[in-house]
Amino acid sequence: MGIMKKLGFSILEAIQLQPGSTRMEIFENCKTVFSFHGGWGDFKRMLSILIADDLVDRHVNPDPGLDTFCLTVEGISLVDPE
């Protein structure tokens, strides 16, 4: 499996485990739970792609560091196809 595909699934699974997490919390979960060794830049790019592909929903907060993320119906069906 390609690195970007692996990172995408790690992000989706991290969001599924803790919906409503901030971007930094998701990044930390990817590093600890899913052993992601990529950088912050790769993570932000992939999260943006997942948002653009309508797999992740971003809940905007007036403080950009506190925006929260959750899976859309499409994201849930990709991570948990049952």
N, C-alpha and C positions, 0 to 999 in steps of 0.2 A: 504494500500500500504506500502511496506517495506521501511525502512529508506534509504537504498542504492538506491533503485529504484526512490524514491522521489528526492534524491540528484542528481541522473543522469538526471532526467527530468528538474530539476531546472537549472543545468549547461547548458543543451542543449537550454532551453528557454532563458537563459541569453545571450548565444552566438548569438542566433537568433535575439534578440533585438539589440545587438551591435556587429555585426561581426567585426573582426579585433581588438578585445580587448586583453589586456594582461591578464595573469593568475590572477594577483591581482585585476584587474578591474572586471573580471568575478566573483571572490570570493566575492567582495564587493557587486556586483549586486545580487548575490544569497542571501546574508544576508539581504539586504535592501528590494529588490523587492519581493523575494520569501520566506522571513522569515526563512531562513536556519539557524539552531542553532548549526550545527556541527563545527568541528575544521578544521584547515588548513590541517592537515594530511589526514583526510578523504576526503577532497576536492581534494587534489593532487592525491590520489589513484584513486578516481573515474574518474578524468579527464584523467589519464593515461589509465584506462580501456576503456574509450570512444574513445581515440586515437587508441588504439590497436584494437578495434572493428570496426575501420574505420567509425566512426560517426562524428569525429572531426578531422580537418586538422590543423596541427601545422606549422606555417611559422617561421622558425628558423632565429634569429637575432644574430649577433656576440656577443651582450650582452644578456645573457640568460634571464635576467629580462624583456627584451623587446620583447620576442617571442610573436607572435599574433596567435589567434585561430579563425577558422571559421568552420561552419558546412559543411560536405560533402553532396553529393546528398542523401545518405542513412540517414544521420542525419536530413536533411530537411524533408524527407518523414516521418520520425518517429515523429517529432514535429508537422508538419503541413501536415497531410495525404491528403489534398485536391488536 
